[in-house]
Amino acid sequence: AAHLTEYAILGVLVMQAFAPGVKRDRRMLGVAALVLMLVPTIDETIQVCVPGRNGQVADVLVDCTGVLIGCLVRAAFTGIRARLARAPENLKK
């Protein structure tokens, strides 16, 4: 659970850094997710080289799942914020 949460938070933060606005979110979601999936892969690869540690594919999958959850949560909140910002325009019609 710790790794999932850690990487979900990282996903939210990197999505905010890559796409602070609303318009580019769909494209940047994929870019940020791909970049972020390299982080746990590299982390586990480094652990293989450290005595007493071992890299596990399951850890990479959990970490990548956290990344995707974080990216999707951030994209959802951004979409909701955009709809709420447009709500007054819809009421005028």
Secondary structure, DSSP 8 states (H G I E B T S, - for coil): -HHHHHHHHHHHHHHHHH--SSTTHHHHHHHHHHHHHHHHHHHHHHHHHSTT----HHHHHHHHHHHHHHHHHHHHHHHHHHHHHHHHHHHH-
